[in-house]
Amino acid sequence: MAFIKRLGFFLVGLSIGIVFLTFFFKKKTEETGTEFCYFPNCRVLKDLRSKPIFYSEDINALLASNKLDTLDINTFFRNGDIDFGKSNAKTVPCRTYVIEGSIKQKKAILEVKNCPSKVIVERVTDL
């Protein structure tokens, strides 16, 4: 059998397998809500989303004055980028993370303490 013919059979089988896996994993993630988080940014944000969130006095004042909303904070936990250079992930018991994101189309930075059983939102600063 010629090499071109074998390559053709291989590519047809590979494409059928990729289509099958795409539909299988898409259905699985929609039903169970699973995520494939392999990068450090995604893993830390997923860990932050899985714990109850508490707010510092500064954040509670911003929430009370309607300058900040809990949905804005949740967007940080979904779409934010963690600056590992400014974060301190080695402190015990609560690790401190600096998350960059946007609030109402303005860039902002959220500082969060990740404790074993809860997440404490410390402060929000605008850029």
C-alpha positions in Angstrom: 0.0 0.0 0.0 1.4 3.4 -0.9 2.3 5.9 1.7 -0.2 8.5 0.5 -3.0 5.9 0.7 -2.0 5.0 4.3 -1.7 8.6 5.2 -5.2 9.2 3.8 -6.7 6.4 5.9 -4.9 7.7 9.0 -6.2 11.3 8.6 -9.8 10.0 8.0 -9.7 8.0 11.1 -8.1 10.8 13.1 -10.7 13.3 12.0 -13.6 10.9 12.9 -12.0 10.4 16.3 -11.6 14.1 17.0 -15.2 14.8 16.0 -16.3 12.0 18.3 -14.3 13.3 21.3 -15.4 16.8 20.7 -19.1 15.9 21.0 -18.5 13.5 23.9 -16.5 16.0 26.0 -18.8 18.9 25.1 -21.8 17.0 26.3 -20.0 15.9 29.5 -19.0 19.5 30.4 -22.5 20.9 29.8 -24.2 18.2 31.9 -21.8 18.1 34.9 -20.3 21.6 34.7 -16.8 20.3 34.8 -13.9 22.4 33.8 -10.5 21.5 32.5 -8.2 23.7 34.5 -4.5 22.8 34.0 -2.9 26.3 34.1 -2.1 27.9 37.4 -4.4 31.0 36.7 -7.4 28.8 36.1 -6.7 26.5 39.0 -6.4 29.3 41.5 -9.6 31.1 40.2 -11.5 27.8 40.4 -10.3 27.3 44.0 -11.4 30.8 44.9 -14.9 30.2 43.3 -15.4 27.0 45.3 -15.2 28.6 48.7 -17.5 31.0 50.6 -16.6 34.7 50.0 -16.3 37.2 52.8 -15.6 40.9 52.5 -13.4 43.3 54.4 -14.8 46.5 55.9 -13.5 48.5 53.0 -15.3 46.3 50.5 -18.5 46.3 52.6 -18.5 50.1 52.5 -18.1 50.1 48.7 -21.0 47.6 48.4 -23.2 49.7 50.7 -22.5 52.9 48.6 -23.3 51.0 45.4 -19.9 51.8 43.9 -19.2 48.1 43.7 -21.4 45.1 43.2 -20.9 41.4 44.1 -21.3 40.6 40.4 -18.3 42.7 39.7 -16.3 40.7 42.2 -17.6 37.4 40.7 -16.4 38.5 37.3 -12.9 38.8 38.7 -13.2 35.2 39.8 -14.3 34.1 36.4 -12.3 36.3 34.0 -9.5 37.8 36.0 -5.8 37.4 35.5 -3.7 36.6 38.6 -0.4 38.5 38.9 1.8 35.9 40.5 4.7 38.3 40.7 2.7 40.6 43.1 0.9 37.8 44.8 2.3 36.0 47.9 1.3 32.3 47.6 3.6 31.1 50.3 2.0 32.7 53.4 0.4 30.5 56.0 -2.5 29.9 56.5 -4.0 32.4 54.0 -2.3 33.0 50.7 -2.7 36.5 49.1 -3.4 36.8 45.4 -3.6 40.0 43.3 -6.2 39.6 40.5 -6.3 42.0 37.5 -9.6 42.6 35.8 -12.2 45.2 34.9 -15.1 46.8 36.6 -17.6 48.6 34.4 -15.1 48.8 31.5 -12.3 50.2 33.8 -9.2 48.3 34.8 -9.0 47.4 38.4 -7.0 45.2 40.8 -8.6 43.0 43.4 -6.6 41.7 46.4 -7.8 38.5 47.9 -6.8 36.2 50.8 -7.3 32.5 50.1 -7.7 30.7 53.4 -8.3 27.0 53.7 -12.1 27.3 54.3 -13.0 30.8 53.0 -12.0 33.6 50.7 -11.6 37.2 52.0 -11.7 40.1 49.5 -9.4 42.7 51.0 -9.4 45.7 48.7 -10.1 47.0 45.2 -8.0 49.6 43.5 -8.5 51.3 40.1 -5.7 51.5 37.6 
